[in-house]
Amino acid sequence: MASKLQAFWNHPAGPKTIHFWAPTFKWGISIANIADFAKPPEKISYPQQVAVACTGVVWSRYSMVITPKNWNLFSVNVAMAGTGLYQLSRKIRQDYFSDEKETAPSLEG
């Protein structure tokens, strides 16, 4: 067990480097996006969720072509892409496929 912990500690993307801490703190974005699943779709921002989803896709790919492979970076960006795409699907369903018709205020009387 100690040798595995020592290997993790001394890894080029281990906790002694920014390559560990940046993706670790980036999990906060994914966690916040998961918390926003409870928000009504009207409150979802297209630009924000497009940015989250695209960032996740691009950096997921990048994390697999760098050396050494950074699995923490990969996993957080897969989570970002997934949560961003899910939020976008909720917003699109609500905006374009919802059966609910907004009632316009009446100008009569």
C-alpha positions as CSV (number, residue, x, y, z in Angstrom):
1,M,0.0,0.0,0.0
2,A,2.8,2.4,0.9
3,S,4.5,1.9,-2.5
4,K,1.2,2.7,-4.3
5,L,0.8,5.9,-2.2
6,Q,4.4,6.8,-2.9
7,A,3.9,6.2,-6.6
8,F,0.8,8.4,-6.6
9,W,2.6,11.1,-4.6
10,N,5.6,11.2,-7.0
11,H,3.6,10.8,-10.2
12,P,4.2,13.6,-12.8
13,A,0.5,14.5,-12.5
14,G,0.3,13.8,-8.8
15,P,-0.6,16.1,-5.9
16,K,2.8,17.9,-5.9
17,T,1.9,19.5,-9.2
18,I,-0.6,21.9,-10.7
19,H,-1.6,19.0,-13.1
20,F,-3.4,17.4,-10.1
21,W,-4.9,20.4,-8.4
22,A,-6.3,22.3,-11.4
23,P,-8.6,19.4,-12.5
24,T,-9.4,18.6,-8.8
25,F,-10.8,22.2,-8.3
26,K,-12.5,22.0,-11.7
27,W,-14.8,19.4,-10.2
28,G,-16.5,22.3,-8.6
29,I,-18.0,23.4,-11.9
30,S,-19.3,19.9,-12.6
31,I,-20.8,19.7,-9.1
32,A,-22.4,23.1,-9.5
33,N,-23.9,22.0,-12.8
34,I,-25.3,18.8,-11.2
35,A,-26.8,21.0,-8.4
36,D,-28.4,23.0,-11.2
37,F,-30.3,20.0,-12.4
38,A,-33.0,21.1,-9.9
39,K,-33.3,24.5,-11.6
40,P,-36.2,25.1,-14.0
41,P,-35.1,24.9,-17.6
42,E,-36.0,28.5,-18.1
43,K,-33.1,29.6,-15.9
44,I,-30.5,27.6,-17.9
45,S,-28.1,29.7,-20.0
46,Y,-27.3,28.6,-23.5
47,P,-23.9,30.3,-23.7
48,Q,-22.8,29.0,-20.3
49,Q,-23.8,25.4,-21.0
50,V,-22.3,25.5,-24.5
51,A,-19.1,26.7,-23.0
52,V,-19.2,23.9,-20.3
53,A,-19.9,21.2,-22.8
54,C,-17.3,22.3,-25.4
55,T,-14.7,22.7,-22.7
56,G,-15.4,19.2,-21.5
57,V,-15.2,17.7,-25.0
58,V,-12.0,19.5,-26.1
59,W,-10.1,19.0,-22.8
60,S,-11.2,15.3,-22.6
61,R,-9.5,14.7,-25.9
62,Y,-6.4,16.7,-24.9
63,S,-6.0,14.9,-21.7
64,M,-5.6,11.6,-23.6
65,V,-2.9,12.9,-26.0
66,I,-0.5,14.5,-23.4
67,T,2.2,12.5,-21.6
68,P,1.7,11.4,-19.0
69,K,-2.0,10.7,-19.3
70,N,-3.9,12.7,-16.7
71,W,-6.9,10.6,-15.7
72,N,-8.1,13.2,-13.2
73,L,-8.2,15.8,-16.1
74,F,-10.0,13.3,-18.3
75,S,-12.7,12.4,-15.8
76,V,-13.5,15.9,-14.8
77,N,-13.9,17.0,-18.4
78,V,-16.1,14.0,-19.3
79,A,-18.3,15.0,-16.4
80,M,-18.3,18.6,-17.6
81,A,-19.2,17.5,-21.2
82,G,-22.0,15.2,-19.8
83,T,-23.5,17.7,-17.5
84,G,-23.3,20.5,-20.0
85,L,-24.9,18.4,-22.7
86,Y,-27.7,17.3,-20.3
87,Q,-28.4,20.9,-19.4
88,L,-28.5,21.9,-23.0
89,S,-30.9,19.0,-23.8
90,R,-33.2,20.2,-21.0
91,K,-33.2,23.8,-22.3
92,I,-33.8,22.7,-25.9
93,R,-36.6,20.4,-24.9
94,Q,-38.3,23.1,-22.9
95,D,-37.8,25.8,-25.6
96,Y,-38.6,23.8,-28.7
97,F,-40.5,20.6,-27.8
98,S,-42.6,21.6,-24.8
99,D,-46.3,21.2,-25.1
100,E,-46.8,24.1,-22.7
101,K,-47.9,27.2,-24.5
102,E,-47.0,30.5,-22.8
103,T,-50.1,32.6,-22.5
104,A,-49.7,36.1,-23.6
105,P,-51.1,38.8,-21.4
106,S,-54.5,40.0,-22.7
107,L,-54.8,43.6,-23.8
108,E,-58.5,43.5,-23.4
109,G,-60.3,45.4,-20.7
